[in-house]
Amino acid sequence: MLICCSTMEDELCKSAHKVFKIKYHFVFCIKYRKDLFLVEKYVDSVKEICFGMEERYNMKFERIGFDEDHVHFMLRSVPKYSLSQLFRL
């Protein structure tokens, strides 16, 4: 169980024996830098996949930002997952 408390601008998450705040900023580029994110169906597909991951795993996509050839993810996670495990999800 994950409990997040908001104090000013910091969000501390608590579980049974730990308090943590883990945020990642990922940038993924499309192969050959094609401008696929100008098409709305691709943007919607990525968002749908992210929301599905939130439900399955204990994580939260705080922000998802799209440019024409890359996407930014601001992700909050739990200490259960290492950085390499998040990439494999």
Secondary structure per residue as TSV (DSSP state, phi and psi in degrees):
chain	resnum	aa	ss	phi	psi
A	1	M	-	360.0	136.2
A	2	L	-	-117.9	127.7
A	3	I	E	-122.2	124.4
A	4	C	E	-111.1	132.6
A	5	C	E	-114.3	133.7
A	6	S	E	-100.9	117.6
A	7	T	E	-126.2	113.9
A	8	M	T	54.7	-114.1
A	9	E	T	-105.5	-5.2
A	10	D	E	-94.6	141.4
A	11	E	E	-118.1	113.3
A	12	L	E	-100.9	133.0
A	13	C	E	-106.9	140.8
A	14	K	E	-124.4	140.6
A	15	S	-	-127.5	-164.1
A	16	A	S	-54.9	-46.5
A	17	H	S	-130.6	21.2
A	18	K	-	-152.3	155.3
A	19	V	E	-125.7	133.5
A	20	F	E	-152.7	162.5
A	21	K	-	-147.2	101.1
A	22	I	E	-120.2	118.0
A	23	K	E	-128.9	140.3
A	24	Y	E	-123.4	146.5
A	25	H	E	-120.6	112.1
A	26	F	E	-109.1	143.8
A	27	V	E	-126.2	121.8
A	28	F	E	-114.7	128.1
A	29	C	E	-102.2	147.3
A	30	I	-	-79.3	143.9
A	31	K	G	-57.1	134.7
A	32	Y	G	63.1	14.8
A	33	R	G	53.1	39.9
A	34	K	-	-69.6	148.0
A	35	D	-	-91.8	62.1
A	36	L	G	-75.9	-25.3
A	37	F	G	-79.2	6.5
A	38	L	G	-79.0	-16.9
A	39	V	S	-92.0	123.3
A	40	E	H	-63.0	-31.4
A	41	K	H	-66.7	-30.9
A	42	Y	H	-72.9	-38.3
A	43	V	H	-62.5	-45.9
A	44	D	H	-63.5	-37.4
A	45	S	H	-64.3	-43.4
A	46	V	H	-64.5	-43.3
A	47	K	H	-62.9	-41.1
A	48	E	H	-63.1	-41.5
A	49	I	H	-63.5	-42.2
A	50	C	H	-63.7	-42.6
A	51	F	H	-66.7	-33.0
A	52	G	H	-66.3	-38.0
A	53	M	H	-66.7	-36.1
A	54	E	H	-60.5	-39.6
A	55	E	H	-71.2	-37.6
A	56	R	H	-79.7	-37.0
A	57	Y	T	-117.1	159.3
A	58	N	T	-85.1	75.5
A	59	M	-	-146.9	165.9
A	60	K	E	-141.6	125.0
A	61	F	E	-83.6	105.7
A	62	E	E	-73.8	-39.5
A	63	R	E	-145.7	143.0
A	64	I	E	-129.4	118.1
A	65	G	E	-119.8	135.6
A	66	F	E	-115.0	138.3
A	67	D	-	-118.8	177.6
A	68	E	S	-63.4	-29.4
A	69	D	S	-129.2	10.4
A	70	H	E	-156.2	166.7
A	71	V	E	-134.4	142.1
A	72	H	E	-108.8	136.7
A	73	F	E	-122.8	127.5
A	74	M	E	-105.7	113.0
A	75	L	E	-121.7	133.8
A	76	R	E	-109.1	131.1
A	77	S	E	-134.6	178.9
A	78	V	-	-107.5	160.5
A	79	P	T	-64.9	-10.3
A	80	K	T	-60.8	-33.2
A	81	Y	S	-105.2	129.9
A	82	S	-	-82.5	171.7
A	83	L	H	-61.3	-41.7
A	84	S	H	-67.3	-33.4
A	85	Q	H	-67.9	-36.7
A	86	L	H	-63.7	-37.3
A	87	F	H	-65.9	-32.9
A	88	R	H	-79.7	-16.6
A	89	L	-	-69.3	360.0
